[in-house]
Amino acid sequence: METFNIYNPVKIHFGAGVIGEAGKIAKKYSDNALIVTGRNSMQKSGTLDRLVKILKNAGVNSIIFDGITPNPTTSEIDSAAGVAREKKVGLVIGLGGGSPLDSAKAVAVAAKGDIPVWNYLKTPAKEALPVITIVSTSGTGSEVNRYSVMTNPETGEKPGFGYECMYPKDAIIDPEIMLSMPAYVTATTGFDVFVHIFESFTGKARNAFSSAYCMQTFYLLKDNLIRAYKEPDNVESRSNMALASALAGLAIDISGVGIMHAMEHPVSGNYPDIAHGAGLAVLAVESMKYNLNACKRDYTLMAHHLGIKRAGKSDDEYAMSLIEKTEEMLTALNLNIRLKDLGVKKDKLPKISGEAFTTMGFAIQNNPETIGEKEVLKILENSY
């Protein structure tokens, strides 16, 4: 019998309009909050102004740091942490997609310490300011887990890290906020959900709890990922994708990710304009082919939960149908692209391959099939 430990202390507030509770929730922790967000989307949608008003009505002062880019850098996080210390905030609120949410958790750690945030890759963090996440996309799962990803702008390295003190205290998941998501963001973040549950379900660290989250998420993706992309005003599909994102985030908090993430992090680390989900889309099919022999039974289970008909197929054929379904999904989302289409230079592939091991070693170790740098480079070349 396997032995494992499960811990996730995040209180989830889910439903249309729950952003209205943000003031009451924030007031429990502090009357002086730093809002960490990106440069455009939350301003254009009016969500940032709305949040500031909600907080003000609850007696919570807001300080805004809106310098977070799609692939957050250590300098951005250190700058925000400096503001948090200077203004003596008692709470960090991450508002937006995965990048602001990841950054908020890192800021909360760095604001309590006196070292650059990059140092926390080797120096365990024991305390952090309380964090509330308010998510605007359906993809990263960062709203409900401890993990943060950051890029070193000098080297292009893009590792992930997460300590127990980095769990958000509360996650506010309001599907109405997500109605403003552009089609491309809907596609890339939605495909990120698929990769999260694929790698969580097949990874070596999986257990019964993470697998249960994955199975429910497959059911939700089956009917809602493409629909949310094609029908952006469909509140039901947006809600189901928001739920799928949270469930997938809980799954990877338990059992981690694999080679798709291990390769994608250095891709977008070296090319910061590449969206994380787009990088995953490029690498998915070749990665799935590489892992096929190690987890055929898992592939057949995933195929079933995605609604693929068996119709007399052999185990091998049914397992392959999952890869074929993934290709169909990518085509429907207009993400059936190559690394060269994203602007990646071929002579960068060896560097990217090496960084998959130096910055994302835990994901390499968690992959179901043993893999070395030579094999990773081959996957990258086949995806080019």
NURO-360969 format. One record per residue (C-alpha): residue in one letter; x, z, y. Coordinates in steps of 0.5 Angstrom, whole numbers, padded with zeros to 4 digits, always signed. Layout:
N
AXZY;...
# end
This chain:
384
M+0000+0000+0000;E+0003-0002+0007;T+0004+0003+0012;F+0003+0002+0020;N+0001+0005+0026;I-0004+0003+0031;Y-0004+0005+0038;N-0007+0002+0044;P-0010+0006+0050;V-0013+0001+0055;K-0020+0002+0057;I-0023-0004+0057;H-0029-0006+0062;F-0032-0012+0060;G-0038-0016+0063;A-0041-0020+0069;G-0040-0017+0075;V-0035-0011+0073;I-0030-0012+0078;G-0035-0008+0083;E-0033-0002+0079;A-0025-0003+0081;G-0026+0002+0087;K-0029+0007+0083;I-0024+0006+0077;A-0018+0006+0082;K-0020+0012+0086;K-0018+0016+0079;Y-0011+0015+0080;S-0009+0014+0087;D-0012+0012+0094;N-0006+0008+0096;A-0005+0002+0091;L-0001-0004+0091;I-0004-0011+0089;V+0000-0016+0085;T-0002-0023+0085;G+0000-0030+0086;R+0000-0034+0092;N-0006-0039+0092;S-0012-0038+0087;M-0014-0031+0088;Q-0014-0032+0096;K-0018-0039+0095;S-0023-0036+0091;G-0024-0030+0095;T-0023-0026+0089;L-0017-0022+0093;D-0021-0021+0099;R-0027-0018+0095;L-0023-0014+0091;V-0020-0011+0098;K-0027-0010+0100;I-0029-0006+0094;L-0023-0002+0094;K-0024+0000+0101;N-0031+0002+0100;A-0028+0007+0095;G-0023+0010+0100;V-0017+0006+0097;N-0012+0003+0101;S-0009-0004+0099;I-0002-0007+0100;I-0002-0014+0098;F+0004-0017+0095;D+0002-0024+0094;G+0009-0027+0092;I+0008-0028+0084;T+0010-0035+0082;P+0007-0038+0075;N+0014-0036+0072;P+0015-0029+0075;T+0023-0028+0077;T+0026-0021+0077;S+0027-0022+0084;E+0020-0022+0085;I+0019-0016+0081;D+0024-0012+0084;S+0022-0014+0091;A+0015-0012+0089;A+0017-0005+0087;G+0021-0004+0093;V+0015-0005+0097;A+0011+0000+0092;R+0017+0005+0093;E+0017+0004+0101;K+0009+0005+0102;K+0009+0010+0097;V+0003+0007+0092;G+0001+0011+0087;L-0003+0005+0083;V-0001-0002+0081;I-0007-0007+0081;G-0005-0014+0077;L-0010-0019+0080;G-0010-0026+0077;G-0007-0030+0071;G-0002-0027+0066;S+0004-0028+0071;P+0001-0023+0076;L-0001-0018+0070;D+0006-0019+0067;S+0009-0017+0074;A+0004-0011+0075;K+0007-0008+0069;A+0014-0009+0070;V+0013-0007+0078;A+0010-0001+0075;V+0016+0001+0071;A+0021-0001+0077;A+0018+0003+0082;K+0019+0009+0078;G+0026+0008+0077;D+0032+0006+0081;I+0035+0000+0077;P+0034-0007+0077;V+0028-0009+0073;W+0033-0014+0069;N+0036-0007+0066;Y+0030-0005+0063;L+0031-0010+0057;K+0037-0005+0055;T+0035+0001+0058;P+0028+0004+0055;A+0023+0006+0061;K+0020+0013+0060;E+0015+0013+0066;A+0011+0008+0070;L+0006+0008+0075;P-0001+0007+0073;V-0003+0000+0072;I-0010-0003+0073;T-0011-0011+0070;I-0016-0015+0073;V-0016-0022+0070;S-0018-0029+0072;T-0016-0033+0066;S-0017-0033+0059;G-0011-0034+0055;T-0005-0029+0056;G-0008-0023+0053;S-0003-0019+0058;E-0009-0015+0061;V-0010-0011+0054;N-0003-0010+0052;R+0004-0007+0054;Y+0008-0013+0055;S+0011-0017+0061;V+0015-0023+0061;M+0020-0025+0067;T+0025-0030+0068;N+0032-0029+0071;P+0033-0034+0076;E+0041-0035+0075;T+0041-0036+0068;G+0034-0039+0066;E+0033-0033+0061;K+0026-0031+0060;P+0025-0025+0055;G+0019-0021+0054;F+0019-0013+0054;G+0014-0008+0053;Y+0015+0000+0053;E+0009+0005+0051;C+0009+0007+0059;M+0007+0000+0061;Y+0000+0000+0058;P-0005-0001+0063;K-0010+0005+0064;D-0016+0000+0065;A-0017-0007+0064;I-0023-0011+0068;I-0025-0017+0065;D-0030-0020+0069;P-0032-0027+0066;E-0035-0029+0073;I-0028-0029+0076;M-0026-0035+0071;L-0031-0040+0073;S-0026-0042+0079;M-0021-0044+0074;P-0019-0051+0074;A-0019-0055+0068;Y-0012-0055+0067;V-0011-0048+0067;T-0017-0047+0062;A-0014-0052+0057;T-0007-0049+0058;T-0009-0041+0058;G-0014-0043+0052;F-0009-0046+0048;D-0005-0040+0049;V-0010-0036+0046;F-0010-0040+0040;V-0002-0040+0039;H-0003-0032+0040;I-0008-0031+0034;F-0004-0037+0030;E+0003-0033+0030;S+0000-0026+0030;F-0004-0028+0023;T+0002-0031+0020;G+0007-0027+0023;K+0011-0022+0018;A+0009-0016+0022;R+0001-0017+0021;N-0003-0012+0018;A-0011-0011+0017;F-0012-0009+0024;S-0009-0015+0028;S-0012-0020+0022;A-0019-0017+0024;Y-0018-0019+0031;C-0015-0026+0029;M-0021-0028+0025;Q-0026-0026+0030;T-0022-0030+0035;F-0022-0036+0031;Y-0030-0036+0031;L-0030-0035+0038;L-0025-0041+0039;K-0029-0046+0035;D-0035-0047+0039;N-0032-0045+0046;L-0025-0047+0048;I-0027-0055+0048;R-0034-0053+0051;A-0031-0048+0057;Y-0026-0054+0058;K-0031-0059+0059;E-0037-0055+0062;P-0033-0050+0067;D-0040-0047+0069;N-0042-0045+0062;V-0042-0038+0063;E-0043-0036+0056;S-0037-0040+0054;R-0033-0037+0059;S-0035-0030+0057;N-0033-0032+0050;M-0026-0034+0052;A-0025-0028+0056;L-0027-0024+0050;A-0022-0029+0045;S-0016-0028+0050;A-0017-0020+0050;L-0018-0020+0042;A-0012-0024+0042;G-0008-0020+0046;L-0009-0014+0042;A-0007-0018+0036;I+0000-0019+0039;D+0001-0012+0041;I+0001-0010+0034;S+0004-0016+0030;G+0008-0020+0036;V+0009-0028+0036;G+0013-0033+0032;I+0018-0039+0034;M+0013-0043+0038;H+0014-0037+0043;A+0021-0036+0042;M+0022-0043+0044;E+0017-0044+0049;H+0020-0038+0053;P+0027-0042+0055;V+0023-0048+0056;S+0019-0045+0062;G+0025-0041+0064;N+0029-0047+0065;Y+0024-0051+0068;P+0019-0046+0072;D+0014-0051+0074;I+0012-0052+0066;A+0006-0048+0065;H+0007-0043+0059;G+0001-0046+0055;A+0003-0053+0056;G+0010-0051+0053;L+0007-0048+0047;A+0002-0055+0046;V+0008-0059+0046;L+0012-0055+0041;A+0006-0053+0036;V+0005-0058+0031;E+0012-0059+0029;S+0013-0051+0029;M+0006-0051+0024;K+0009-0056+0020;Y+0016-0052+0019;N+0012-0046+0017;L+0007-0050+0012;N+0010-0048+0006;A+0011-0041+0008;C+0004-0040+0009;K-0001-0045+0006;R-0006-0040+0004;D-0006-0037+0011;Y-0007-0044+0014;T-0013-0045+0009;L-0016-0039+0012;M-0015-0041+0019;A-0018-0048+0017;H-0024-0044+0014;H-0025-0040+0020;L-0025-0046+0025;G-0030-0049+0021;I-0026-0054+0018;K-0030-0057+0012;R-0026-0056+0005;A-0030-0062+0002;G-0026-0062-0004;K-0019-0062-0001;S-0014-0059-0005;D-0010-0053-0002;D-0005-0057+0001;E-0010-0062+0004;Y-0014-0056+0007;A-0008-0053+0009;M-0006-0060+0013;S-0013-0060+0016;L-0011-0054+0020;I-0005-0058+0023;E-0010-0064+0024;K-0015-0060+0027;T-0010-0057+0032;E-0008-0065+0034;E-0015-0066+0035;M-0016-0060+0040;L-0010-0062+0044;T-0012-0069+0045;A-0019-0066+0047;L-0015-0062+0052;N-0011-0067+0054;L-0005-0063+0052;N-0002-0068+0047;I+0004-0069+0050;R+0012-0069+0049;L+0017-0065+0052;K+0020-0071+0056;D+0013-0071+0059;L+0014-0064+0062;G+0021-0066+0065;V+0025-0063+0060;K+0032-0066+0059;K+0034-0068+0052;D+0041-0065+0054;K+0038-0058+0055;L+0035-0058+0048;P+0042-0054+0045;K+0041-0049+0051;I+0034-0048+0050;S+0035-0047+0042;G+0041-0042+0043;E+0036-0038+0048;A+0031-0037+0043;F+0035-0033+0039;T+0038-0029+0045;T+0032-0028+0049;M+0027-0028+0044;G+0030-0025+0037;F+0024-0021+0035;A+0020-0027+0035;I+0025-0031+0031;Q+0025-0025+0026;N+0017-0025+0026;N+0017-0032+0024;P+0014-0033+0017;E+0019-0038+0015;T+0027-0036+0016;I+0029-0040+0021;G+0036-0042+0024;E+0039-0045+0031;K+0040-0051+0027;E+0032-0052+0025;V+0030-0050+0032;L+0034-0055+0035;K+0031-0060+0030;I+0024-0058+0032;L+0025-0059+0039;E+0028-0066+0038;N+0022-0067+0034;S+0018-0065+0040;Y+0021-0069+0045;
# end
